Amino acid sequence: MNVSKENFLEAWFPRGLVRNGNDVLSAQVSVEGLCPLRIAWDKGKIISIQVIESKSALPSKFLLPRLVEPHSHIDKAFTWNKFPNLKATYEGALEVNLEEYKVRTVEDVRSRSERALNIALRSGLRAIRTHVDSFGLSGHQNLETLLELKREWESFIHLQCVALVPLEYWDTGEGRLLASRVASAGGLLGGVIAPPFDNNESFLNLLKLVQLASQLNCGIDLHIDESDRYPGYGIKKLIQVLRHTDVRVPITCSHSSSMGLLRPGELCRLADQISHYGVNVIALPLTNSWLLGRYSNKTPITRPIAPIRQLQKAGVIVAVGGDNVQDPWFPLGRLDPIELISLSMPITQLAPWYRLGLAPFTTSAAAVMGMQWDGTIGVGSPADFVVIDASSWTEALTTKTKRQILLSGKWLEKNEF
């Protein structure tokens, strides 16, 4: 990396991501909520934030903090070409994923995960939470590979690993050993709760998982209600569990798609309960819109998706993630946080020029991952930025422009890796 002699940038920056309002009190604010700022740094930290007053010297750059991907699967990334799910159904994805899992090697996992991390770094990500298929001996080896990469990449990208196994596995001897390993490595315990459901079995499996996680002081991130049937069943069952146990670890519900199909009154009551128990939600609109609500020879009018705004209104922290990267679950996806904002806009109707429209991709995503830096800027904040040749949200999200990455006050060179 080369260090510029002039350690400052003049760029448009979202007003809502400036920590101290006094820093931008006199700033002109565009209709899209952007301020023209001059940001200087030294030794990897911001040392000053100044408002650009002159209207004749407005910047041509667009600035965002390096962003966070709260839900991905980099262990299976780039497998679509060899294992395509041409039916594009949830059941088809599961079937093909199991086929690929049988022949997956440690070398495969390392190779595609490193490829994913390289792409993520150059796209502007500073942290990734990845779910890792961890069932059985090969699964344990896959997890260890990701934990090795976590250590190797720590200077560039913070990697969180979620061990993804059948829920009942956590109540076995092997499962408890795996849970201890995951907890010691700063990871999370994961699993899937989706149709078909067994009331008693679902409750007991969730209860035992929550109790185990609490004993180990280890967070939980569940694939829950990734379905177009039984609206909100999984989350309702989780709430029943939380009523019966004292939980002091962070719990995240990823997907929560079918919850969006509930009637308004029931949805609001459930959102209030989720908020009461401090459960976080990660919406994954791209994969869910692709897989769910499919009918033969029909274009779906209603598509299951986490009810982001209703959850936010109830006080729930909601993040938006990209999920899959060119695998049987979704043929697209490329760990590009700017593209994620753009593609999510027409599906979720989240507008980044509003605070609650931008938060799921920035501060809320950082909160869900428990990041030390929430992505807002002030004196002393990390000089970690994505710099785009644009002067508005529209240009930044729709125009293929040059992108530069500033990492701890140093420019990432193209030939670094």
Rosetta blueprint (number, residue, H / E / L):
1 M L
2 N E
3 V L
4 S L
5 K L
6 E L
7 N L
8 F E
9 L E
10 E E
11 A E
12 W E
13 F E
14 P E
15 R H
16 G H
17 L H
18 V E
19 R L
20 N L
21 G H
22 N H
23 D H
24 V H
25 L L
26 S L
27 A L
28 Q L
29 V L
30 S L
31 V L
32 E L
33 G L
34 L E
35 C E
36 P E
37 L E
38 R E
39 I E
40 A E
41 W E
42 D E
43 K L
44 G L
45 K E
46 I E
47 I E
48 S E
49 I E
50 Q E
51 V E
52 I L
53 E L
54 S L
55 K H
56 S H
57 A H
58 L L
59 P L
60 S L
61 K L
62 F E
63 L E
64 L E
65 P E
66 R L
67 L E
68 V E
69 E E
70 P E
71 H E
72 S E
73 H L
74 I H
75 D H
76 K H
77 A L
78 F L
79 T L
80 W L
81 N L
82 K L
83 F L
84 P L
85 N L
86 L L
87 K L
88 A L
89 T L
90 Y H
91 E H
92 G H
93 A H
94 L H
95 E H
96 V H
97 N H
98 L H
99 E H
100 E H
101 Y H
102 K H
103 V H
104 R L
105 T L
106 V H
107 E H
108 D H
109 V H
110 R H
111 S H
112 R H
113 S H
114 E H
115 R H
116 A H
117 L H
118 N H
119 I H
120 A H
121 L H
122 R H
123 S H
124 G L
125 L E
126 R E
127 A E
128 I E
129 R E
130 T E
131 H E
132 V E
133 D E
134 S L
135 F L
136 G H
137 L H
138 S H
139 G H
140 H H
141 Q H
142 N H
143 L H
144 E H
145 T H
146 L H
147 L H
148 E H
149 L H
150 K H
151 R H
152 E H
153 W L
154 E L
155 S L
156 F L
157 I L
158 H E
159 L E
160 Q E
161 C E
162 V E
163 A E
164 L E
165 V L
166 P L
167 L H
168 E H
169 Y H
170 W H
171 D H
172 T L
173 G H
174 E H
175 G H
176 R H
177 L H
178 L H
179 A H
180 S H
181 R H
182 V H
183 A H
184 S H
185 A L
186 G L
187 G L
188 L E
189 L E
190 G E
191 G E
192 V E
193 I E
194 A L
195 P L
196 P L
197 F L
198 D L
199 N H
200 N H
201 E H
202 S H
203 F H
204 L H
205 N H
206 L H
207 L H
208 K H
209 L H
210 V H
211 Q H
212 L H
213 A H
214 S H
215 Q H
216 L H
217 N L
218 C L
219 G E
220 I E
221 D E
222 L E
223 H E
224 I E
225 D L
226 E L
227 S L
228 D L
229 R L
230 Y L
231 P L
232 G L
233 Y H
234 G H
235 I H
236 K H
237 K H
238 L H
239 I H
240 Q H
241 V H
242 L H
243 R H
244 H L
245 T L
246 D L
247 V L
248 R L
249 V L
250 P L
251 I E
252 T E
253 C E
254 S E
255 H E
256 S L
257 S L
258 S H
259 M H
260 G H
261 L H
262 L L
263 R L
264 P H
265 G H
266 E H
267 L H
268 C H
269 R H
270 L H
271 A H
272 D H
273 Q H
274 I H
275 S H
276 H H
277 Y L
278 G L
279 V L
280 N E
281 V E
282 I E
283 A E
284 L L
285 P H
286 L H
287 T H
288 N H
289 S H
290 W H
291 L H
292 L L
293 G L
294 R L
295 Y E
296 S L
297 N L
298 K E
299 T L
300 P L
301 I L
302 T L
303 R L
304 P L
305 I L
306 A L
307 P L
308 I H
309 R H
310 Q H
311 L H
312 Q H
313 K H
314 A L
315 G L
316 V L
317 I L
318 V E
319 A E
320 V E
321 G L
322 G L
323 D E
324 N L
325 V L
326 Q L
327 D E
328 P L
329 W L
330 F E
331 P L
332 L L
333 G L
334 R L
335 L L
336 D L
337 P H
338 I H
339 E H
340 L H
341 I H
342 S H
343 L H
344 S H
345 M H
346 P H
347 I H
348 T H
349 Q L
350 L L
351 A L
352 P L
353 W L
354 Y L
355 R H
356 L H
357 G H
358 L H
359 A H
360 P H
361 F H
362 T L
363 T H
364 S H
365 A H
366 A H
367 A H
368 V H
369 M L
370 G L
371 M L
372 Q L
373 W L
374 D L
375 G L
376 T L
377 I E
378 G L
379 V L
380 G L
381 S L
382 P E
383 A L
384 D L
385 F E
386 V E
387 V E
388 I E
389 D L
390 A L
391 S L
392 S L
393 W H
394 T H
395 E H
396 A H
397 L H
398 T H
399 T L
400 K L
401 T L
402 K L
403 R E
404 Q E
405 I E
406 L E
407 L E
408 S L
409 G L
410 K E
411 W E
412 L L
413 E L
414 K L
415 N L
416 E L
417 F L
